[in-house]
Each structure stands twice: as structure tokens, then as C-alpha cells.
Amino acid sequence: MTKLPKLDKLLDSMDNITHTLIYCSGNEQLKKVAKILQQKGIKFNQITANEQKKDRETALEEFEKGYVQVLLSIRILDEGI
């Protein structure tokens, strides 16, 4: 069972989303979550193994400084950057 409808409802109920980390189970789920965030106008970035180290570091920095509201990850943060 997918949790995407629940995520959609949760995002609708939140007034101000900041410093939110969403872990995805794989690339397909990440793409679906990214689509939902984009449709809602939520600023986000992603960290996956496909990005270069510098890009991952930039994504984390933008997240820490609040330039993006949500950071998507596919368990790469468990492994380190």
C-alpha cells in the first residue's frame, strides 16, 4: 500500500513547511513525491547516489539555510556523504 495519498493530505493540512526530511524507498517513489511537492509549490531538493558529492553538499547547505523547505533522500544519508 502506498503512503502517497496520506502525504498529499498531510501537506494540505500544514500551513508552513520548513526543514522537513522525507525518506523514499527508491527512485520511483522519489519521483512521485517530487511531483506532489512540485504541484503544491513546495521548494525541495533531493539527495541520491546519482548526484555528485558537491551537488549533495549544496543540497544539504540549501536545506540547512532554509532555501528549500523539504529534502528528499533515498537512504543515502544513512551511508554518509
C-alpha positions in Angstrom: 0.0 0.0 0.0 1.3 3.4 -1.0 1.5 6.2 1.5 1.4 8.9 -1.2 -2.3 9.8 -0.6 -1.5 10.3 3.1 1.5 12.5 2.3 -0.7 14.6 0.0 -3.3 15.1 2.7 -0.7 15.8 5.3 0.9 18.5 3.1 -2.5 20.1 2.6 -3.1 20.3 6.3 0.2 22.1 7.0 0.4 25.8 6.9 4.2 26.3 6.9 6.6 23.5 6.0 10.2 24.0 6.9 13.2 21.7 7.4 11.3 18.6 6.5 13.2 15.4 5.5 11.4 12.7 3.5 13.0 9.3 3.0 11.8 7.5 -0.1 12.1 3.7 -0.7 13.5 4.1 -4.2 13.8 6.3 -7.3 10.2 5.7 -8.4 8.8 6.8 -5.1 11.1 9.8 -5.0 9.8 10.9 -8.4 6.2 10.6 -7.3 6.9 12.6 -4.1 8.8 15.2 -6.1 5.8 15.6 -8.4 3.4 16.1 -5.4 5.8 18.7 -3.9 6.2 20.5 -7.2 2.4 20.6 -7.8 1.9 22.2 -4.3 4.7 24.8 -5.0 6.9 23.5 -2.2 10.6 24.2 -2.6 12.6 21.0 -2.4 15.9 19.4 -3.2 17.0 15.8 -3.4 20.0 13.7 -2.4 20.6 10.4 -4.2 23.6 8.3 -5.2 23.2 9.8 -8.7 24.3 13.2 -7.6 27.9 14.3 -7.4 29.3 14.8 -3.9 29.4 18.6 -4.5 25.7 18.6 -5.5 24.8 16.6 -2.4 26.7 19.1 -0.2 25.0 22.0 -1.9 21.6 20.4 -1.4 22.3 20.0 2.3 23.5 23.5 2.6 20.4 24.9 0.9 18.3 22.8 3.3 20.2 23.9 6.4 19.9 27.6 5.4 16.2 27.3 4.7 16.4 27.9 0.9 14.4 24.7 0.4 11.6 23.5 2.6 12.0 19.8 2.0 14.9 17.4 1.4 14.2 14.1 -0.3 16.5 11.2 0.1 16.8 7.6 -0.8 18.6 6.4 2.3 21.9 7.9 1.2 22.0 9.9 4.4 22.3 6.6 6.3 25.5 5.9 4.3 27.1 9.3 4.6 28.0 11.9 2.0 
